[in-house]
């Protein structure tokens, strides 16, 4: 019995050491979260215009089309909870910010990161941003499991790229050449899912919390003497045709109401902008990083008067 216990302890110790080594190796795999933190901490003093948002910003706003000092801090899969936390936590590293661009997609008001364990863990580990009342220790292996193993294998075994941002933060994993052939079918499925979010009873609290978060970001910007530009990004015609009209009305009216509350807040709405064609998009509701993003960014810059 004693030998059995010793063997179990030895085996467990080996597994623990392997897990610790792998956890350390995972922390050195390039990823968008760590890179956006680098931009805020190491390039923060150069930032004059910053873009916050989810994938529609990460892939859709090209800083090199704007004046010098523009950086894209958008993170794919990130929602308003962490947009605001990022700005609040790292604003001291960005002392000369003059304007914040908050990119919004149709379903943003009904979305929240706490429904995605990967997002919660990644923000905690790499950005130091936490979810309220969540005190669990963060480990990629324990929190994310198989996804972290695939990331480890892709980087260390296959030599693949795990982060495709350029030096100013634009995410090139949405480049036009990678557009899926069945993007139209996926667009219909995506918009149906986004409608379901907007119509779900259990998302009413999320909606109210997100509206409060936008107002908080507006207050933070006002305290810094910065403008807040709420920018609704464009979508394809097939996606727009599938949007629930009542949910869209709530979305648009809510943003208009928030923008009207403060003189330093502006709203720019491009959701159904006819200047964009299918060729500008990676999929139903994401501009392609190399084609659509520059086109949109030039339009956005002009409308912002920069």
N, C-alpha and C positions, 0 to 999 in steps of 0.2 A: 504493500500500500504506500509506503514511504517513497519507494522508487517511482511509482506511478505519479504521485503528487509532484515530485521533483521534475519529472519529465514534462508534466503539464505546465509547471512554472517556467521551465526552460523554453518550451514551445511558445508560451504566451509572451515571454520576454523577447524572443526573436521577432514575433509578430508585431509587438509594440515598437521595437526599434525600427523595423521596416516601415511601419505606419508613420513614425516620426520623420524618417528620412524622406519618404514620399511626400509628406505634408510640406516639408521644407522645400523640396524640389518644385512642388506645385506653386509655391509663392514666387518662384523665379520665372515662371512661364509668362511671357508677355500677354497682357490682357487690357481691354479697353478701360476698365475701372482704374487700374493702377496708372495707366497713361494719362487719363484725365486728371488724376490727382497730381501727377507730375506737372501738367500744364498749369494748374492753379498754384502750386507751391513754387515751382522753379521759373515759370514765365509770367506769374501773376502781376508783377510790376509793369509789364508791357501791355497788359490787357486794357483796352478802352471799350471795346464792344464784345460781349460774350453771349453766346447762344446756349440756351438750356432747353432740354426736351428729350423725347424718346427717340426711336429710330428715325422718325420723319425729320428730325433735326440732325441726328448723327450722320445720316446719308444725304440730307436735303439742303443744307446750308454750307456753301463753300466759302470759307473765310478769305481765300485769296482773291475773291471777287469784290471784297470790301476794302476800306482803307486799312492801313497798317495798324496793328493792335487788335485785330478781330480774331477770336478763337472760338472753336466749336467744342462745347463741353457736353453735347448731347450723348446719351448712353442708350443703346438699344434695350428696349424692355423696361426702361426707367419711367416712373410716373411721378406725379406732382409731390408726393411725400418727400422724395429724395431730391427733386429739383430744388425745393426750398431749403432743405437741409444742406445741400452742397453750397449754395450761395451763402447761407448764414454761417456755416463753419469756416469757410475759406475766404470770406470777404476781406479779412485783414491782409491776406496775401495779395489782394487785388485792389490796392488803394486808389487807383485812378480810373476805376470803371465809370464810364459816362452813360452807358445804356445796356440794358439786358433785353435780349430777344427771347421770349418764351414761346417756343413752337408748340402748337396744339393740333392734335388729330381729332377726328370726330368723336371717338369713344373715350377720350382722355378723362373727362369728368367722372366717368363711372369705373375707372380702372385704378388699381392700387397694388403696390409691390408686395404687400403682405400675403397675397394669394400665390406668390411664387417664391418657394424656399431658396432657389438658386439666387434670385435677385437679393433677397434679404441677407444671405450669407456673403455674397460677393461685395455688397455695399459695406457690410460690417468689417470684413477682412481687409479690403483694399482701399476703402474711402473713410473708414472710421465713422460711418453713419449707422445709427442703430434704430431699431423699431421700438417704440414705446412699450414698456412692460415686458420686454423680451430680454431676459438675462442669461440665456443659454450661451455657453462658450461656443465660439465659432471655429469649426474645423471643416475644410473643404471635403475631406474624406467622409466625415460623419454627416455633414449637412447635405452634401450633393451626391455622394456615392459614385455610381457608375459614370455620371457626367464628368466628374473630376478625373476618373481613370482614363476616359477617352481623351480628355485634354492632355493628360500626362503622356499618353501613348502617341498622340498626334505630334507633340513637340519633340519628345526625347527619342522616340523610336522611329517615327516616320519623317521627322524633320520638316513638318508642315508649319504653315503660318497660323498663328492663333490671334493675331491682332493686325488689322489692315488700315489703321488710321494714318493719315499723313501728319506732317509736323505741326499743323494747325488744328488737327482734330477731326477732319472729315473722314468718315468711315467708307473705305473703298470695297468693302464686302458686298456693296450694292451696285457695283459697276454694271453697265448695260450688258456686257458680254455674258454675264452670269444669269440673265433673266430666264426663268423657267418657261418652257414651251407652253405649259398649261396655266399661265398666270391669270387668264381670264376666268377660268373655272375656279381657281383658288380665290380670286377677288370676290366672286359671288358667295363663296363659303365664308370668307372673312367678314364681309359686310353683314351677313346674316348673324354671325357670332357677335359682332359689335352691336347690332340692334338688340340682340338678346341681353347684352350687358346693360344697355340703356333702359330696357324695359323691366329688368328684374327687380322684384320688391326688395331683395336683400342688398341691393346696391344703392338704395336711397341714402343710407348713411354715408357711404363712400362719396356720393355726389356732394352732399353737404360739407363733408370734410375737405374735399378738393376745392370747393368754392372758397372756403375759409383759407386754404393754403395759398390760392392765387392772391387773395386780399392781403395775406401776410407778406408775400413776396413784394406786392405793391408798396406796403409800408416800409419794408426794408430798403427798397430802392429809393423811396422818398427821403428816408433818413440819410441816405448816402448822397443825395442830390443827383441821382441817376434816373433816367427815363426807363419805363418798362413798356416794351412793345409786345403785345400779344398777337402772335402771327398764326393764323390757321392755314396750314399747308395744303396744296392742291392734291386732288385725286383724279383717277381716270373716270371717264364717262360711265363705264360699266359698274364701277364701284358706287359712284354718286347716285346712279339710277336705283340702286338697291337700298339706299338709306331710308330709314323710317322717317316720314315727314314730321311727325309730332316730336320725336326725339331730336331731330335736327333743329326744330324750332326752339326747343328748350336750350339746346347747346348754344345756338347763336344768340338768343336773347340774354342768356346768362352772362356770356362774355361781354356783350354790349353794355349790360348793366354794370358790371365790374369796371369796365373801361370808363364809363361815364362818371364814376365816383371821384376820380382824381384827375387833375389837369396834366399830371406827368405820365399818365397811362394812355397808350394808343392801341387801337385794334385795327389790324389789317387782315382781311378775309379773302382767301384765294381758293377755297374748297372747290368751287365749280368754275374756276377761271378758264375760259375757252382759249386762252393763249397757249395752253399746254395740250399736247397730243399724246397718244399712246407711246410714241417713240421717246418721250421724255421720262418714262417711268420704268422702274425695275419690276414692279408688280402693280397691283391695283391701287395701292395707296402710298407707295414709296417712290419718290423720284430717284432716278439712277444717279449715282454719285458723280459720274464722269460726263453725263450729258444733261440730265434734268436739273441737277443741283446748280451748276454754273448759270444756266438760263434763269432759274428762279432767283438766284442770289443777285443777279444783275437787276432784275425787276425790283426785288425787295430793297436793294440799296437805293435805287432811284426814288422809290416811294417813301423811304425814310429820310430822303434829302441828304444823303451822305456823299 
